[in-house]
Amino acid sequence: MTTAAERPARPDGTTVAAVVAALTQRFGNRLVTSKAVREQHGHTLTWIPNQPPDAVVFPESSEEVAEIVRICAAHRMPVIPFGTGTSLEGHVNAPYGGVSIDMSRMKRIIAVHAEDLDCTVEAGVTRKELNEHLRDQGLFFPIDPGADASLGGMAATRASGTNAVRYGTMKDNVLALKVVTPAGEIVKTSTRARKTSAGYDLTRLFVGSEGTLGVITELTLRLAGIPEAMSAGVCPFPSVKAACDAVIATIQMGLPVARIELLDEVMIRGVNLHAKLGLPETPMLFVEFHGTEASVKEQAERFGEIAAEFGGGDFQWATQPEDRSRLWQARHDAYWAALALRPGARSVATDVCVPISRLAECVDETKRDIEASGLIAPIAGHVGDGNFHCQPLLDLDNREEVERVKGFIDRLVRRAISMGGTCTGEHGVGQKKIAYLLDEHGAPAISLMHTLKAALDPLKIMNPGKLLPPLP
């Protein structure tokens, strides 16, 4: 994926031994080299081969992360930041060896400023842990990828989720970061102010950098008030195109929907098997509205009118918290639900995002491609912002089937890019999407990315083998 000139050298045994000895002296039993732990810190959730690091270390502060990075930099040892390991494109693999920095002991919620609707947390805090802490204050953090990911990892991959259509993605909800640079310095990227014109936007530089420019150790995040009323429901449609057309009309009319999710009939079958929902096996939109009692009622009625124009109907509404939770938990568990469609198969979860006006066309073409390819590949998506996921199921021992899946994913990504979209709306680039960045961004942009990388990480130690394609 990279040329020899751009590829970092894998540390030899002497270097690994020296780094392990230095880290052991400083961190004791918080430095682990057992095979099982190392493999847990390589990639495990997809078909990408597991590439474990040489060691795993568990820091407890930004200062300790800086110490680790300085020790690794002195020996040109790769550094791989690790949150909860839920990313899907190989972000935490260690293709050149190195040290995995596991942030799971950095769990402090440093401050909550309820009056300003923001908080500051350490990178190892997960989204569910933060929301549990905030609940009594009438606040929540709205970004919700399906997994209970760490907030540091969510920022590093520019994560999104079902609430993105109303509340935005991580790039919209991170006010400031504390980052350890490849030189082992601790940098604060901004302040708690809601806007600033002072200097380069360093926060946005690190959000989405996938650990290739530094290690995120603290985050200052926007919060939202828990709405007075919420109403969720499911609506069946005769086809995925009809469902997507209803989404497009909803967004273009400015209806302030909080969540609007597509599950095709294949994914509905998996969700029924996994969560026992008993839904009709037809394309469905899962929707949710936030606001006052009156506004939620009005929004739901207006959406019902729009859905009816495209053949949707027979809404099932859930207004009680436990019913809404069951509904959205089923949506969040779609990755695992899909596995029930082919027991024993492996999953390859991938995503693309297109302009909302091209959504119906892109999903419809993708459905036809799945059928022509003879694959089981359920679709689910955050379609309110044009982002959808496809999850082919395959037998990794069947070489012909593997090649069919590779071909399908390649066509899916190139289809999205040709429609003015992106190779990934929220999963990130990692190892597997590198090949598409040049087509998406163009040579001048890729060259600029390399310039930034070289300036910040001249030793090439920060999460090497990820994100950046070779120079054209």
C-alpha positions in Angstrom: 0.0 0.0 0.0 3.0 2.3 0.4 6.3 2.6 -1.3 9.6 1.5 0.3 10.6 5.1 0.8 7.4 5.9 2.7 7.3 2.6 4.7 8.7 2.7 8.2 11.2 0.0 9.1 9.8 -2.8 11.3 11.8 -2.7 14.6 14.3 -5.5 15.0 14.4 -7.7 18.1 17.0 -5.5 19.8 14.9 -2.4 19.4 11.8 -4.2 20.7 13.7 -5.5 23.7 15.1 -2.1 24.5 11.6 -0.4 24.3 10.0 -3.1 26.3 12.7 -2.9 29.0 12.4 0.9 29.2 8.6 0.8 29.4 8.6 -2.0 31.9 11.0 -0.1 34.1 8.6 2.9 34.1 5.2 1.2 34.0 5.8 -2.2 35.6 2.9 -4.6 35.0 1.0 -2.0 33.0 3.3 -3.1 30.1 2.1 -6.4 28.7 3.7 -8.6 26.0 1.5 -11.8 26.3 0.4 -13.1 22.9 -3.3 -13.1 23.9 -3.3 -9.5 24.9 -1.3 -8.4 21.9 -3.7 -10.2 19.6 -6.7 -8.6 21.3 -5.1 -5.2 20.3 -4.8 -6.2 16.7 -7.8 -6.1 14.5 -10.6 -8.6 15.3 -13.9 -7.4 14.0 -13.5 -7.9 10.2 -11.7 -10.0 7.6 -8.5 -8.0 7.8 -5.8 -10.2 9.2 -4.8 -9.7 12.8 -1.5 -7.9 13.1 -0.7 -7.6 16.8 1.7 -5.0 18.3 4.9 -6.0 20.0 3.6 -4.7 23.4 0.6 -3.1 25.0 0.9 -0.3 27.6 -1.9 1.1 29.8 -1.3 4.8 30.7 -3.3 6.7 33.3 -2.7 10.3 32.3 -1.7 12.6 29.4 1.8 12.9 30.9 2.2 9.1 30.9 1.2 9.0 27.2 3.8 11.6 26.5 6.4 9.5 28.3 5.5 6.5 26.2 5.7 8.3 23.0 9.1 9.9 23.8 10.5 6.4 24.6 9.1 5.0 21.4 10.4 8.0 19.3 13.8 7.6 20.7 13.9 4.1 19.3 11.8 4.8 16.2 9.2 2.4 17.5 5.7 2.6 16.0 2.9 3.8 18.2 -0.7 2.6 17.8 -3.5 4.4 19.8 -6.2 2.0 21.1 -9.6 2.9 22.4 -12.1 0.0 22.6 -11.1 -1.7 19.3 -14.5 -1.4 17.7 -13.3 0.3 14.5 -14.0 -1.7 11.3 -11.2 -0.8 8.8 -8.0 -2.1 10.5 -7.2 1.1 12.4 -5.6 -0.7 15.4 -3.6 -3.2 13.6 0.2 -3.0 13.9 1.5 -3.9 10.4 5.0 -2.7 11.3 4.9 -3.9 14.9 5.2 -1.3 17.7 3.5 -0.4 21.0 -0.3 -0.2 21.4 -1.3 2.6 23.8 -4.5 1.3 25.4 -6.5 4.3 26.8 -8.9 2.2 28.9 -7.6 3.4 32.2 -8.0 7.1 31.3 -11.6 7.3 32.5 -11.9 10.6 34.3 -14.8 12.9 33.5 -12.8 16.0 34.3 -15.5 18.7 34.3 -19.2 19.2 33.2 -20.2 22.8 32.6 -24.0 22.3 32.4 -24.6 26.1 32.0 -22.4 26.1 28.9 -23.5 22.7 27.5 -20.0 21.3 27.4 -17.8 18.9 29.3 -14.1 17.7 29.4 -13.3 14.0 29.6 -10.3 11.7 29.2 -10.1 9.8 26.0 -10.9 6.4 27.5 -14.4 7.4 28.6 -17.0 5.7 26.4 -20.2 7.4 25.1 -22.4 5.3 27.4 -20.3 6.1 30.4 -20.5 9.8 29.7 -24.3 9.7 29.1 -24.8 7.7 32.4 -22.9 10.5 34.2 -24.9 13.3 32.5 -28.4 11.8 32.8 -29.2 13.4 36.2 -28.3 16.8 34.9 -30.7 16.6 32.0 -27.9 16.5 29.4 -26.6 14.0 26.9 -23.8 13.6 24.3 -25.7 12.8 21.1 -23.1 11.1 18.9 -24.0 7.4 19.0 -22.1 4.9 16.8 -23.5 1.4 17.3 -20.7 0.2 19.6 -20.0 1.7 23.0 -16.8 3.2 21.6 -14.3 5.4 23.5 -14.7 9.1 22.9 -11.0 9.4 22.0 -11.5 6.7 19.3 -14.7 8.4 18.1 -12.8 11.7 17.6 -9.9 9.9 15.9 -12.1 8.3 13.3 -14.5 11.2 13.0 -17.4 8.9 14.1 -21.1 9.5 13.5 -24.2 7.6 14.2 -28.0 7.6 14.2 -28.4 11.1 15.6 -26.1 12.8 13.0 -28.9 14.1 10.9 -29.9 16.5 13.8 -26.8 16.8 16.0 -23.9 16.4 13.5 -20.9 14.1 13.7 -17.8 14.2 16.0 -16.2 17.0 13.9 -19.2 19.2 14.9 -19.2 18.3 18.6 -15.6 18.5 19.6 -14.6 22.0 20.9 -11.0 21.2 21.9 -8.5 18.4 22.3 -5.5 17.6 24.3 -3.1 15.7 22.0 0.3 14.1 22.5 2.4 14.8 19.4 4.9 12.4 17.8 7.6 14.3 19.6 6.0 13.5 23.0 4.7 17.1 23.6 1.3 17.8 25.0 -0.7 20.2 22.9 -4.0 21.9 23.7 -5.8 22.6 20.4 -8.4 25.2 21.4 -10.6 26.5 24.3 -14.1 26.0 25.5 -15.4 29.0 23.5 -18.1 28.1 21.0 -16.3 29.9 18.2 -12.9 31.3 17.6 -10.9 33.0 14.8 -7.5 32.6 16.5 -5.0 30.7 14.4 -5.2 27.4 12.5 -8.0 25.0 13.4 -5.9 22.4 15.1 -8.9 20.6 16.6 -10.2 19.7 13.1 -6.8 18.7 12.0 -6.7 15.9 14.6 -10.3 14.9 14.5 -10.4 12.2 11.9 -6.6 11.8 11.7 -6.9 8.1 12.9 -3.9 8.3 15.2 -1.5 9.2 12.4 -0.7 12.7 13.7 -0.9 12.2 17.5 -2.6 10.5 20.4 -5.8 12.2 21.7 -5.8 12.1 25.5 -8.6 14.6 26.4 -11.6 16.0 24.7 -13.9 19.0 25.3 -17.3 18.2 23.9 -20.6 19.9 23.1 -23.6 18.6 25.0 -27.3 18.8 24.3 -30.3 19.0 26.6 -32.4 15.9 26.9 -35.6 16.7 24.9 -38.9 17.1 26.7 -40.5 14.6 24.4 -39.3 11.9 22.1 -41.3 9.7 19.7 -39.9 6.8 17.6 -41.5 4.5 15.1 -41.0 2.2 12.2 -42.6 2.6 8.8 -42.6 -0.1 6.0 -42.0 0.8 2.3 -42.5 -1.2 -0.9 -38.9 -0.8 -1.9 -35.6 0.7 -0.8 -35.9 3.3 -3.5 -39.3 4.4 -2.1 -37.9 4.6 1.4 -34.9 6.7 0.2 -37.1 9.0 -1.8 -39.2 9.6 1.3 -36.0 10.4 3.2 -34.9 12.9 0.5 -38.3 14.6 0.6 -38.2 14.8 4.4 -34.7 16.4 4.5 -35.4 18.8 1.6 -38.6 20.0 3.3 -36.6 20.9 6.4 -38.5 18.6 8.8 -36.3 18.4 12.0 -36.1 14.7 12.3 -33.7 13.5 14.9 -33.0 10.0 13.5 -34.0 8.5 10.2 -32.5 5.0 9.5 -33.0 2.7 6.6 -33.0 -1.1 7.0 -33.6 -3.2 3.9 -35.7 -6.3 3.9 -32.6 -8.5 4.4 -31.4 -6.6 7.4 -35.0 -6.6 8.9 -34.9 -10.4 8.6 -31.6 -10.5 10.6 -33.0 -8.0 13.2 -36.1 -10.1 13.7 -34.0 -13.2 14.2 -31.6 -11.4 16.6 -34.0 -9.1 18.6 -37.3 -10.9 18.1 -39.0 -7.7 16.8 -41.5 -9.4 14.6 -41.4 -6.7 11.9 -42.7 -7.2 8.4 -39.8 -8.3 6.2 -39.8 -5.3 3.9 -37.6 -2.2 3.7 -38.2 0.0 6.8 -37.4 3.4 8.0 -36.7 3.8 11.7 -37.5 7.4 12.7 -37.4 9.5 15.9 -38.5 13.0 16.7 -37.3 15.3 19.5 -38.9 18.4 21.0 -41.9 19.4 22.9 -45.0 17.2 23.1 -46.8 19.5 20.5 -43.8 19.7 18.1 -43.1 16.0 18.2 -46.8 15.2 17.4 -46.7 17.7 14.5 -43.4 16.4 13.1 -44.7 12.8 13.3 -47.9 13.7 11.5 -46.1 15.6 8.7 -43.6 12.7 8.2 -46.5 10.3 8.0 -48.0 12.4 5.1 -44.6 12.4 3.3 -44.2 8.7 3.8 -47.6 8.0 2.4 -46.7 9.8 -0.8 -44.1 7.1 -1.4 -46.1 4.1 -0.4 -45.1 4.0 3.2 -47.6 3.3 6.0 -48.8 1.3 8.9 -46.6 3.1 11.4 -45.7 1.4 14.6 -45.0 4.1 17.2 -43.0 3.8 20.4 -43.3 6.7 22.9 -42.3 4.8 26.2 -38.6 5.0 27.0 -38.3 1.2 27.2 -40.0 0.7 23.8 -37.7 3.3 22.2 -34.7 1.7 23.7 -35.6 -1.7 22.5 -36.1 -0.4 19.0 -32.9 1.5 18.8 -30.9 -1.2 20.5 -32.0 -3.5 17.7 -30.8 -1.0 15.1 -27.5 -0.6 16.9 -27.1 -4.4 17.0 -27.5 -4.7 13.3 -23.9 -5.8 12.8 -24.5 -8.8 15.0 -28.0 -9.3 13.8 -26.7 -9.7 10.2 -24.6 -12.7 11.3 -27.8 -14.6 12.1 -28.6 -14.6 8.4 -25.7 -17.0 7.7 -24.4 -18.8 10.7 -20.7 -19.4 10.7 -20.0 -16.8 8.0 -17.7 -13.7 8.6 -18.9 -10.2 8.1 -17.3 -7.4 6.1 -19.0 -4.1 7.2 -18.3 -1.2 4.9 -19.9 2.2 4.4 -20.1 5.0 1.8 -21.9 8.4 1.8 -23.4 10.4 -1.1 -25.2 13.7 -1.5 -28.7 13.2 -0.3 -30.1 13.8 -3.8 -28.2 10.7 -5.1 -29.1 8.5 -2.2 -32.0 6.6 -3.8 -30.1 6.0 -7.0 -27.0 4.8 -5.1 -28.8 2.4 -2.8 -31.0 1.1 -5.7 -28.0 0.4 -7.9 -26.2 -1.3 -4.9 -29.2 -3.6 -4.3 -29.1 -4.7 -7.9 -25.4 -5.3 -7.7 -25.9 -7.5 -4.6 -28.5 -9.6 -6.4 -26.3 -9.9 -9.5 -23.3 -10.9 -7.4 -25.3 -13.7 -5.6 -24.4 -12.3 -2.1 -26.1 -12.0 1.2 -25.3 -8.4 2.0 -27.9 -6.5 4.2 -28.1 -2.7 4.1 -28.6 -0.3 6.9 -27.9 3.4 6.9 -28.0 6.8 8.5 -29.8 7.9 5.4 -30.7 11.3 6.7 -27.2 12.4 5.7 -26.7 10.1 2.7 -24.6 7.5 4.6 -25.4 3.8 4.4 -23.7 0.6 5.4 -23.5 -2.7 3.6 -22.5 -5.9 5.3 -21.6 -8.8 2.9 -21.4 -12.2 4.6 -18.9 -14.7 3.3 -16.9 -17.9 3.8 -13.3 -16.8 4.1 -12.1 -20.2 3.0 -14.0 -19.8 -0.3 -11.6 -17.9 -2.5 -14.1 -17.4 -5.3 -16.6 -15.9 -2.9 -13.9 -13.7 -1.3 -13.1 -12.3 -4.8 -16.8 -11.6 -5.5 -17.1 -9.7 -2.2 -13.9 -7.7 -3.0 -15.3 -6.8 -6.4 -18.6 -5.8 -5.0 -17.1 -3.5 -2.4 -14.8 -1.9 -5.0 -17.8 -1.2 -7.2 -19.8 0.2 -4.2 -17.1 2.6 -3.3 -16.4 3.8 -6.8 -20.1 4.2 -7.4 -20.4 6.5 -4.4 -17.3 8.6 -5.4 -18.7 8.9 -9.0 -21.9 10.4 -7.5 -19.9 13.1 -5.7 -19.7 11.1 -2.5 -17.0 9.6 -0.3 -15.5 6.1 0.2 -16.4 6.3 3.9 -19.0 8.4 5.8 -18.0 7.3 9.3 -15.9 4.1 9.4 -12.7 5.9 8.4 -10.0 4.9 6.0 -7.8 2.6 8.2 -6.0 0.0 6.1 -8.7 -1.0 3.6 -9.9 2.3 2.1 -6.5 3.7 1.4 -6.7 2.8 -2.3 -9.6 5.1 -2.9 -8.3 8.4 -1.4 -6.5 9.5 -4.5 -9.6 9.1 -6.6 -11.7 11.0 -4.0 -9.3 13.8 -3.2 -6.9 14.2 -6.1 -3.1 14.2 -6.2 -2.6 17.8 -4.9 -4.7 17.1 -1.8 -2.8 13.8 -1.1 0.5 15.6 -1.5 -0.6 18.2 1.1 -1.6 15.4 3.5 1.8 13.9 3.1 3.4 17.3 3.8 1.4 17.7 7.0 2.3 14.1 8.1 6.0 14.6 7.4 6.0 17.9 9.3 4.3 16.5 12.4 5.7 12.9 12.3 9.1 12.9 10.5 10.0 9.5 12.1 6.8 7.9 10.7 6.0 6.3 14.1 2.3 7.4 14.5 0.0 4.5 13.4 1.9 3.7 10.2 0.2 1.9 7.3 -3.1 3.8 7.9 -5.0 6.5 6.1 -2.5 7.9 3.6 -2.0 6.4 0.1 1.4 6.6 -1.5 2.4 9.8 -3.1 1.3 9.9 -6.8 
